[in-house]
Amino acid sequence: MGSQSREAWQALVDLGKREHWLISADDIANDTSAETLGSGGFGSVHAGLLHASPIALKTAHGADNACISTATTTLANELRILRHLRHPYVVSWFGACIDPNQMKFSLVFERVDGECLYSCLDSQTIDQYADGRLRILENVACALCYLHAQAPKIVHGDIKDSNIMVERWEAKPRARLLDFGLSLVVERDSSLLGASWRWAAPESLPRPHRVQPSSDVFSFGRLLHRVLTGQKPLAGISKQRSVQIFAEHGLLWTPAWQENYFCKIWLVVLGCSLKSALW
């Protein structure tokens, strides 16, 4: 590890000490009663215990140094955003565990007692609550309003059903927004790239674009349709390039609704799409 890289890691450790979010590895224990919570290109999420309290530990991994560096950069960006977020519909972040000598980096979150929204929708367990679907949408909308109200604004950048946890809270469901690895602070030179193509606004598909809250608004429109109908976005399309070609020609996928089904809601979904295009 070069001197500049070592200095960068040590600076991150020093920042954590000053802001009181640095967590010692000695305070974390593996939870042998729980299985791996998730995995992806960034790394994996494992169950753990922090002073005997359940947590989710998000750790970077990779097959080589380049993969590890990319995954660590993603987690570092997530840390940059999470340091400033406190909201009941955003998963709580406790801190980070950093080893500058071995270049190991983990984010420590509360472990949400619930299941992923896409599982709730596919199994229809969300319907055990009388107004469960509408509550979830309301919660996510509140979380987005909070992010977009920050100064400067924060754009989540990857709103989709797999980035929302549903927990039971006071006999009703509560949505918890997570995964801020693609989030950005709206600045003059900020550009958004990497969002899930089935959920992303069309302007983000052909090339990176200046980040705006409207990107989240578009994705929320897709989420609204997914929650209310159970249909997955672009279910009949298997290739990302097909969607990119549509976007390059100014064409937009229109959600399919049953006749006279949620007519007013359809207008909201369409409005989310148009707001993104005209922002």
C-alpha positions in Angstrom: 0.0 0.0 0.0 1.4 3.4 -1.1 2.1 6.2 1.4 -0.7 8.3 -0.1 -3.2 5.5 0.2 -2.1 4.8 3.8 -2.6 8.5 4.6 -6.1 8.5 3.1 -7.1 5.5 5.2 -5.6 7.0 8.4 -7.4 10.3 7.6 -10.7 8.3 7.5 -9.9 6.7 10.8 -9.1 10.1 12.4 -12.4 11.5 11.0 -14.3 8.6 12.6 -12.7 9.3 16.0 -13.5 13.0 15.8 -17.2 12.3 14.8 -17.5 9.4 17.2 -18.6 6.8 14.6 -15.5 4.6 14.5 -16.3 1.2 15.9 -13.6 -1.2 17.2 -13.5 -4.7 15.7 -13.2 -6.0 19.2 -16.7 -4.8 20.0 -18.3 -6.8 17.1 -19.1 -10.5 17.2 -20.5 -12.8 14.6 -24.1 -13.9 15.1 -23.9 -17.7 14.6 -27.7 -18.0 14.9 -28.3 -15.9 11.7 -27.3 -16.5 8.1 -25.8 -14.1 5.5 -28.3 -11.3 4.9 -27.3 -10.4 1.4 -24.5 -10.0 -1.2 -23.8 -8.0 -4.3 -21.1 -6.5 -6.5 -19.9 -4.3 -3.6 -19.5 -7.2 -1.1 -21.7 -8.9 1.4 -23.9 -8.2 4.4 -23.6 -10.5 7.5 -25.4 -10.6 10.8 -23.5 -9.6 13.8 -23.7 -8.4 17.3 -22.5 -5.0 18.7 -22.3 -5.2 22.5 -24.9 -8.0 22.3 -27.3 -6.0 20.1 -28.2 -7.3 16.6 -26.5 -5.5 13.7 -25.9 -5.9 9.9 -22.3 -5.7 8.9 -21.7 -4.6 5.3 -18.2 -5.5 4.1 -16.3 -4.9 0.8 -14.9 -7.9 -1.0 -13.4 -8.7 -4.4 -11.4 -11.2 -6.3 -8.5 -8.9 -6.8 -7.2 -5.5 -5.7 -9.1 -3.6 -8.3 -12.4 -5.2 -7.2 -11.6 -4.5 -3.6 -10.8 -0.9 -4.4 -14.0 -0.4 -6.3 -16.1 -2.0 -3.5 -14.3 0.1 -0.9 -14.9 3.3 -2.8 -18.6 2.4 -3.0 -18.8 1.9 0.8 -16.8 5.1 1.4 -19.3 7.0 -0.7 -22.1 5.4 1.3 -20.4 6.5 4.6 -20.1 10.0 3.3 -23.9 10.2 2.9 -24.9 8.2 6.0 -22.9 10.5 8.3 -25.6 13.1 7.9 -28.8 11.1 7.7 -31.3 10.5 10.6 -34.8 9.6 9.6 -37.4 6.9 10.8 -37.8 5.5 7.3 -34.1 5.3 6.6 -32.2 2.3 8.1 -30.1 3.5 11.0 -26.3 3.6 10.6 -24.2 3.0 13.7 -20.7 3.6 12.4 -17.8 1.9 10.6 -15.1 -0.5 11.4 -11.8 0.4 9.6 -8.5 -1.4 9.5 -6.0 0.9 7.6 -3.2 -1.6 7.7 -5.1 -4.4 6.0 -7.4 -2.0 4.0 -10.5 -3.6 5.5 -13.7 -1.5 5.7 -17.1 -2.4 7.0 -20.3 -0.3 7.6 -22.4 -1.2 10.7 -26.2 -0.8 10.5 -29.1 -1.8 12.7 -30.5 -5.2 11.7 -34.0 -4.6 10.5 -36.5 -7.2 11.7 -38.4 -7.8 8.5 -38.1 -8.8 4.9 -37.3 -7.2 1.6 -40.1 -5.4 -0.2 -39.8 -7.5 -3.3 -40.3 -10.7 -1.2 -43.3 -9.1 0.4 -44.8 -8.3 -2.9 -44.0 -11.6 -4.6 -45.4 -13.6 -1.7 -48.2 -11.0 -1.1 -47.4 -11.1 2.7 -47.8 -7.3 2.5 -51.5 -7.9 2.2 -51.8 -9.1 5.8 -52.1 -5.4 6.6 -55.3 -3.6 5.6 -53.5 -0.7 3.9 -50.0 -2.1 3.8 -49.1 -1.2 0.3 -50.2 2.4 0.6 -48.3 2.7 3.9 -45.1 1.5 2.3 -45.4 4.0 -0.5 -46.1 6.8 2.0 -43.0 5.9 4.0 -40.7 5.8 1.0 -42.1 9.1 -0.2 -41.4 10.7 3.2 -37.9 9.3 3.1 -37.3 10.8 -0.3 -38.8 14.2 0.8 -36.3 14.2 3.6 -33.3 13.4 1.3 -34.3 16.0 -1.2 -34.9 18.6 1.5 -31.3 18.5 2.7 -28.9 21.4 1.8 -27.3 20.4 -0.5 -29.9 17.9 -1.7 -29.2 14.2 -1.5 -30.3 11.8 -4.3 -30.5 8.2 -3.4 -29.9 7.1 -7.0 -31.1 3.5 -6.8 -34.8 3.4 -5.6 -36.1 -0.1 -6.2 -38.0 -2.9 -4.3 -34.8 -4.7 -3.2 -33.5 -1.6 -1.5 -36.5 -1.3 0.8 -37.0 -3.4 4.0 -40.4 -3.9 5.5 -40.7 -4.3 9.2 -43.6 -4.7 11.6 -43.9 -1.7 13.7 -46.8 -1.2 16.2 -49.0 -3.8 14.3 -48.4 -2.1 11.0 -45.7 -2.2 8.3 -42.9 0.4 8.1 -40.6 0.8 5.2 -36.9 1.4 5.8 -34.8 2.7 2.9 -31.3 1.3 2.6 -28.2 1.0 0.3 -26.9 4.4 -0.3 -23.9 3.2 -2.3 -25.0 5.1 -5.4 -26.2 8.2 -3.6 -24.9 11.6 -4.4 -25.0 15.1 -3.0 -26.3 17.4 -5.6 -23.4 19.6 -6.5 -22.4 21.4 -9.7 -20.2 18.5 -11.0 -22.2 15.6 -9.7 -23.1 12.9 -12.2 -25.2 9.8 -11.7 -24.2 6.4 -13.2 -24.9 2.8 -12.2 -28.6 2.8 -11.2 -30.6 -0.4 -11.9 -31.7 0.0 -15.5 -35.2 -1.4 -14.9 -35.9 1.4 -12.5 -33.7 4.3 -13.8 -34.9 7.5 -15.4 -34.3 7.4 -19.2 -31.8 10.3 -19.1 -29.4 8.2 -17.0 -29.3 5.3 -19.3 -27.3 6.4 -22.4 -24.6 8.2 -20.4 -23.9 9.8 -17.0 -26.0 12.9 -16.4 -26.1 15.6 -13.8 -27.8 14.3 -10.8 -31.2 15.7 -9.8 -33.9 14.6 -7.4 -36.1 14.0 -10.4 -34.2 10.7 -11.0 -35.5 9.5 -7.6 -39.0 10.7 -8.5 -39.0 8.7 -11.7 -37.9 5.6 -9.9 -40.6 6.2 -7.3 -43.1 6.2 -10.0 -41.9 2.7 -11.1 -42.0 1.6 -7.4 -45.6 2.9 -7.1 -46.6 0.8 -10.1 -44.8 -2.2 -8.7 -46.3 -2.0 -5.3 -49.9 -1.5 -6.5 -50.0 -4.0 -9.3 -47.3 -6.5 -8.3 -45.8 -6.2 -11.8 -42.0 -5.8 -12.1 -40.7 -2.9 -14.2 -39.9 -3.8 -17.9 -41.0 -7.4 -17.2 -41.1 -8.2 -20.9 -37.7 -6.8 -21.7 -34.5 -8.9 -21.0 -31.8 -6.6 -22.4 -30.6 -3.3 -21.0 -29.6 -2.2 -24.5 -33.2 -2.3 -25.7 -34.2 0.2 -23.0 -31.2 2.4 -23.8 -32.2 2.5 -27.5 -35.7 3.6 -26.5 -34.3 6.3 -24.3 -31.9 7.6 -27.0 -34.9 8.1 -29.3 -37.0 9.8 -26.6 -39.3 6.9 -26.1 -40.6 5.9 -22.7 -42.0 2.6 -21.3 -45.6 3.1 -20.1 -46.8 1.1 -17.2 -49.6 -1.3 -18.0 -52.8 -1.0 -15.9 -56.0 -3.0 -15.9 -59.0 -1.1 -17.3 -60.3 1.4 -14.8 -57.7 0.1 -12.3 -56.2 2.8 -10.0 -56.9 5.5 -12.7 -55.8 8.3 -10.4 -52.7 6.5 -9.3 -51.8 5.9 -12.9 -51.7 9.7 -13.4 -49.3 10.0 -10.4 -47.0 7.4 -12.0 -47.1 9.2 -15.3 -46.5 12.5 -13.6 -43.4 11.1 -11.9 -42.1 10.1 -15.3 -42.8 13.5 -16.9 -41.3 15.4 -14.0 -38.1 13.5 -14.4 -38.0 14.2 -18.2 -38.8 17.9 -17.8 -36.8 18.7 -14.6 
